[in-house]
């Protein structure tokens, strides 16, 4: 999720306040959803708890844009992508935090989550999301598995495209086909796992919700924004002039989609709705992609307004994501003897502060040193190239 992309783009891009705001919103949504699922067992934050899982979708879209933009912006400047440098930079960015939290789960499984996590090799190979039973220890690492798979595939596809052809029209066609494939896959799997009849719904999360084949296409609207920005400069500049219109349209689309999710996604005594399963994930990602465009538009309010604390929350979001479930589990057990239940205001306050503090500590002690090492030893994902910078007209 990215969660883990705050420092993967050029320095100027990282300071975009609108993107920080979106990252902060994403981690807040995920926290509110997980608080309901793992702590209070009730929608403590109202509708935001019920559909807060879409925060992961927002992270996917942000990751799609940020990683693709990093790669595409170098390509249009005539630079050659170095797979070795790219993968080392990604490893130094995402793995240190992940390995620390993973080690804690395996060293202290009872303390961290109360259950045994899946086999270690599944975490190390980022295949833990395959056929994952809900509720296992460190289960929320499923989204990081999908992100790492995306980080592996995208640069390989770019290198192959650069070697065998440079048709931007073909790239757009493949992107549309990939989104359609995700919709088709979810449609077929819904017929097997979408309904409550016969208990089939028990397979919804292992086969569909956690599946790379069903969720990978949510990165693609973000990739599309990066393609538009780098390979269609004239259209991109015109779109940026409509920043507030894009923001209003994006917010309206998100609200409509949220209403549809609340009413037609998980339906009592029925199962999961077909339309919101097959098309809903893609629609959510497209709505968030509109907000990403608005965040990049200099004249939009999302771009111009700096919300206090959003930049810090965005920077710590990856560390918070990895650690917050265990912190909430531990603190809830400590509060229970004092009669402080998960749904109380005091519990919400204490657990929220503890999760924020743990995320900050992990960020400062583990994440930052490795990010400095990365920027010192591998400052770019590209190697020098003698090719001519690619213009929008040539694409």
N, C-alpha and C positions, 0 to 999 in steps of 0.2 A: 503494500500500500503505500501511495507514498505519502506518506509518512516519511519515507527515506530519501526524498529528492530535494530537500531544501538547499543542498549545497552541490548539486550536480550541474548547474547551469552557470554561464558566465556571471561574474560578480555583479554587474549592473542589473541583470535580470533578477537576481536573488533579492534585490531591494524593493521589488515591486510590491507595494503595500496591499494591492488587491489580491495577489497570490497568497500573501501571508494571511490575509483575512480568510480566504477560502480554506487554507490548511488548518487554521484555528477552528473554523466551523466544523471541518471534517473530524478532528479529534474530539471535539465536544459532542458531536452526534454519536460517535462510536462509544464514548464514555457513558453517555446517558442510556444507550441501548444495553451495554454490558452491565450497567448498574441494575437495570431492571432484571436482566436474565440471571445474573450471578449473585446479586446482593439482596435487593428488596423483594424480588418476585412479583412486583407490581409496577405499573407505569408511573414511576415516581416523578418524571418530568413530562407527564402527559403524552401527547402525540409524538413528541420528539423522542421519547423512550421507545414507543411502538415501532417507529420506522427509522430509528437512529442508525440501523445497520447500513443505511445508504451513505453514511460517512465513509465507508470503505470504497464505495463506488466513486465518491468524489476524489479520494486518494488515487484510485486507478486512473481517472481522467487526468488529474494533475501529473501523475507519473508519465502517462502517455505523451502529454504535451512537453513536459520538461526534458525528458530523455530524447524524444524525437527532435525537439528544437535544438538541443545541444549538438546532435549529430548533423542535422540538416544545415544549421547555420555555418558549420565548418565546411561542409560540402560545397555550398554556394560560394564560399570564399576560395575554392580551389584546393582545399586541404584534403589529405588522405587519412581516413579513419584507421587508427591502429587498434586492432582487436585486443592485443595484449595490454596496451595502456588503458583501454576502456574497461576491460574486465578487472584489472588490478584496482583502478579507481573505484569501481563499483564495490569490489570486495572490501576495500579499506573503509568505504562509506557505510556499508550495511552489516558486515559480518561481526565486527568487534562487539557491538551492543548485543547482537543476536546470540553470539556464543556465550557471553557472560550470563544472560538471562537463561539460556538453555542449560548451562552448567548448573545453575541454581535449582532449576526444576528437577534435574536428575540427581543432584546431591541431596536435596531436601524435598522430595515429592509430596510428603504429607503436609509439610509446612506451607509450601507454595501453592498447592492446589487440592490436596486431599485425595488425589487419584494418581495412579501411575500414568505417565505420558506414553504415547506410542513409542515404537522402537526407535532407538537413537539414529540408526542409519536413515530412517525416513526424514528426520529433521536435517541431517547432514547433506542429503541429496535433494532436499527441497521437494520431496514427493509426499510429505506428510498429509497434504490435502486430499490425496487419492483415497477414496472410500473411508473418509474420516468420520468416526462416530461423534455426534455432538456432545459437548460437555466434558471432553477429556482434558487432562492437564495440558496447558499451553496450546489449546485448540485454536486460539485466535492467530497462531502463526500460519494458518492456512493461507491468509491473504499475502503474506510475505513470500510463501512458496510460489504463488502465481506471479507476483512481481518479479522474483528472481528468474522465473522461466521467461517472462517477457524481456527482461534485460539480456538474457542469453540469445533470444531469437531475433530481436529487432536489428542489432548491429550486423548479425550474420546475413540477414535479408538485404540490408543496405549494401554490404560488401558484394554480395552476389549480383544485385541490381547494377552496381557500378561496373562490374566486370562484364556482364552479358547484355546490358542495355540500360538506357537512361530515360525511358519514356515515363513522364509524369502522368500521362493519361492511363497507362497500364497500372501505375501505382494506385491511382484513384479507383480503378476498376477492381483491383485486388482487395482494396480496403472495403469496398461495398460488398464484395463477395464474402469476405471474412465476417462482416457483421451479419449478413444473411445466413451464413453457416452457423453462427452462434444462435440466432433465432430458431433456425431449423432444428438444431440439436436440442434446445430447450423444449421445443414443441413435441418432439418425439419422446423425450424423457418424461415430460409431463404426463403423457398417456400411461406411463408405467408407474409413476410415483407421485402424481399430483392429487389423487383423490384419497379420502379416508377409507373408502370401502376396502375391506380385506386387509387393512393395516398397511397398505402400500405406501402411505404417506411417510412411514418411518424411513423410507429410502430417499426422501426428497433432498435432505441436506447432504448425505454422503455422495449421492449420484449427480446432483444438480447444483445445489447452492455452493458447495465447496469445489466444484469441478472446474479445472482449467478450461476445458472445452466449452463450458457454459458461461464463463466469466471473463475470459481473455479478451473478448471483443469489446469490453468496456474501456479498454485503453485506447481504442481506435478513434473515438471522437476527439480525444486529446491529440493524437497523432495527426488527425485531419487539420486541427487548428495550426499545428506546426508546419504542415505541408502548405497550407494556405499562406502562412506568414512568410515562408522562405522561398516558395516557388511561384507565387502569384502576387508579387509585390503591389501591383496597381490595385487589384481587387482588395488586398489586405488594407491598403491605405484608405480606400474608400470606406471599408467596413469600420475602421477605427474612428472615422468621423461620426459614426452613429453610436458612440459608446453608451450613452444613457438610454437610447432606444433599445439597444441590445440588452442592457441591464434590466430594463423593465420587462422586456419579452422573456428574458431568462428567468426572472423571479416569478412571473406569471406562469410560465411553463412548469417550474418547480412546484408551485403551489397546486396546480392542477394534477400533476403527477403524484404529489403527496396525498391529495384527496383520493385519487384512484387507488393508491397503495393501501391507504387506511380502510377502504371499503371493498376492494376487489382483489387484494393480494392473498391474504390469509383469511379464509371465510369459515366461520364457525359451522360445524356439522357438515362440512363439504370438503375442505382441503384447501389447496392453493388454486386460485383462479387461473384459467388457461391464458388469457390475454396478458395479464400482468406477469405471468411467468415467462411466456414466450417473448413478448415484446417489451415488458416493463423494464427489465434491466437495461436494454438498449436505450429506451426513452429516458430513463434516469440519467444515463451517461451523456446523452445528447443535450439534455437540459443543463447539466453541469458544464458542458463544453461551451455553452452560450455564456455562462458566468465567467469562464476563463477568458473568453474574448473580451467581455466587459472589463475584467480586471486588467487587461493589457491595453485598453483604450484610454489614452491620456486625459480625455475630457469626461470620462465617466466618474460618477461619485465613488464607485467601488475602487477605482484606481487612485483617486485623489484623497480620499479620507483615510487617515491613519488611525485605526482603533487602538487605544492604549492597551498594551499587553499582547496584542495579536502577533506581533513579530516574535516575541519571546515564546509564546505558546506554539507557534509554527515551528520554531527552531527545536523545541523540545518534543515535538509531537511524535517522532519516531520512538524516542526513548520512553515516552509516556505510554504509547501503544503497546510496546513490548512488556512493560512492567506493571501496568495498572491493574490487571486482573488479579495477579498474585497479591499485590498490596491491599486491594479491597478485601480479598479473602482472608488475609492475615488479620487486618484491623477489625473486620466484622466479628471474628471469633474473640478478639480481645475485648470488644465492647459488649458482647452478649451477656456476660455475667453481671454487668451493671444495668441491665434492663434497657440498653440503648439498641433499638431495633433498626434494621437497615433502612426502613422507610421514614425514619424520623429526621427532622431538620438537622439535629446535632450530628447524626451519623453521616448524612450527606455532606455536611461541612467538613467533618474530620477526615472522612475518606477522600474527599476531593482534594483537600490540602495535602494529605499524605501522598496521593498519587502524583500530584504536581511536584512535590518535593523529591520523590523518588525518581521521577523523570528528569528533573533538573540535575540531580546528582549523577545519574547515569550519563547524561549528556556531557557534563563537565569533566567527569573522571575518566570516562572511556571514549565517548564519541569524539570530543574535541581533539584530544591528542592524536588520534588516528587520522582525523581530517587534516590536521596540520602536517602530519607526515605525508599524507597523500598529496597535498598541494605543494609540498617541498620536493618530493621525489618524482611525482607524476602530475605536473601542473596542467596537462592537456591530454585529451584522448586522440589527438591528431599528430601526424608527422608532417614535416615540411613537404610541400608538393610544388611542382613546377607547372601544374596545369593552370589554365585560365579560369578565373572566377566565373561561375555560371550565372547568367542573367536570367531574369524572369522570362524574357522573350524567347530564350532558347529552350525553355521547358514546356 
